[in-house]
Amino acid sequence: MQYSADGHSDGTVTAPQPGFLASVFRDLGVEGPGGPDLPDGFGGLAEGPGAEGPTVAPAGPSADAPADAPDHAPSGAGAADEGAATNAGAATDAGVGTDEAVAAHGRAAALTHHRTLTVQAEHEQLADLLRRAALPVSAMDFESQLRHYEPRPYPAGDAEPAGTDTEPRWADYAPAEPPAADPDGSPARRLLDSGYQRELAQARLTHQRALREWRTRKAEAGSPAGDESRRAHEDAEQARARAVREYNDSLEECRRAYRLAEPAAVESLLERALAAAETATQDLPAPCRAVFRPLTRTAVLDLDLPALDLVPSLSGYRLGADGEILPVPRPPADRATDYLRLVARLALRALQAADAVDTDEILAGVVLNGWLRGAGGEEPLCLLSVDADRDALARTRLLPPAAPSAEPDGEGVYADAEQDEALVRLRQLGAAVTPDPYARAAVEPAAVAGPALPSAPDLSANEFAQLVRELLTRGGLTQWSVRLRGPAGLVATGEGTAGSALPGRWVVWASRGAGPVGEEEIRTLAEAVREESAERGLRLTTGRFTDEALDLTGEDGHQHIHLVDGDGVSELARTHLGLPLATVH
């Protein structure tokens, strides 16, 4: 039923029309006797086509009830109007709340997507760093650093090339005469050809312009200003040539010092090569310092590793059931693997740079330590250490054959640590790598770039083996063969020529450490001499021997065992190598 403008019903009954409140109750899943989409008491609720709001039909017994009827009648029109208005207000509030919830959910979903894209960009940046860190480096040897001087000519005019001072000739500008159409015709008739006349006029203009420019240059060349300009150009060229010559002379001097294994020259060349190797990843600072030890001809490289937070810790974000944005963390093992892959590539790149620059084979080995340096003066952690001699570096391809972006499908950008090519190559070099960088699990450095006068504990296992071999080879022991080698020392055999300081076949047992060597080790060496069918045995230590061990070598059956303690090793180094070795007491 509808009402007229004065508030009285006009007796017309209308069917409920779909509207805003109807849609709200339909979304809430409420049904009543008034219709499938409306609750109880809202059977007459409808939105008129031109009304500002819903029109409620009275629920009283008669539409003609008097205007002064009691407004407290339980079943009158006033009660129906009041109930309908209350329900309509509640429905409106519910609709507004639903719209706000939907809008908030949309905003949270958009923010979740944006944060996930940010995390994906971090992963792509890491993948790009992995690719660029695996690029091969160029050798920075002395030949590649030489400069060449190319003289620059004095600037000349545009009409003539530099150095031309001859007067322009008309013969060089005159156009060719047109061919004669009639062989019997006069030459004057051929010269009246219009095309030829245009070419002739243009050639005269060009020749006159070139002649004026030539005369101007001649006048300027003879003027004081022209002479001053030419002298300034010649002085600048002489300065350039002198600078190139002086630089090449200094480079040659460095090369002579490098061939003499002077530490400053070797370290300068190594650090130049290491700095050049960082060109591909200038946005990832990873400085590497070099220290050269002439005693063992070994370079100790200290590589600063990137911060741990460089590797993303999240896979993305997701939207929770209550609309909360939740981070999705990556497995710790995956994050540790990604960091170790990057570290391995940086280490291999530094080793390759050092190996490629040493064209004169001054280095007998390279020790590389990767240090994680924290802020605030924290003690640095060694997360990676490599001790490789020249032969090992020559046998190992230092960089992976393919970039990370070229890995087979299914592995993605990241691969398992045990299958990563860079880490496999490091382990082939006997590298010590931290099992978990994020747990700050450090490894023992193979060698320490400490004082200028190193002691035996400062040396790496390869350095100590190289030192023992060099000392005994200088003493006459040739055909050196290492049988066992470890961090504490080595066991080797060698043969000396007759008349040398060490004639015959020897078994050498060398160790380093401050602990004393007892008689039991002397007996063990004597048994090794018999097994190897050798004539003598040499027990060498950087420490000292016990009195019992010294007495044993004086008895029958052990007089072929010779002993060298720490003071003896230092004296041998000074005698044969000209360099001392600090002793440990």
PyMOL commands that set and color helices and strands:
alter all, ss='L'
color gray80, all
select helices_A, chain A and resi 20-28+77-133+142-145+170-172+187-191+194-222+224-259+263-281+308-310+332-357+390-395+404-406+417-419+421-428+437-439+456-458+461-474+519-531+547-552+566-577
alter helices_A, ss='H'
color red, helices_A
select strands_A, chain A and resi 46-47+54-55+288-293+298-304+314-319+325-329+365-372+381-389+432-433+477-486+489-496+504-511+536-541+561-564
alter strands_A, ss='S'
color yellow, strands_A
deselect
rebuild
show_as cartoon
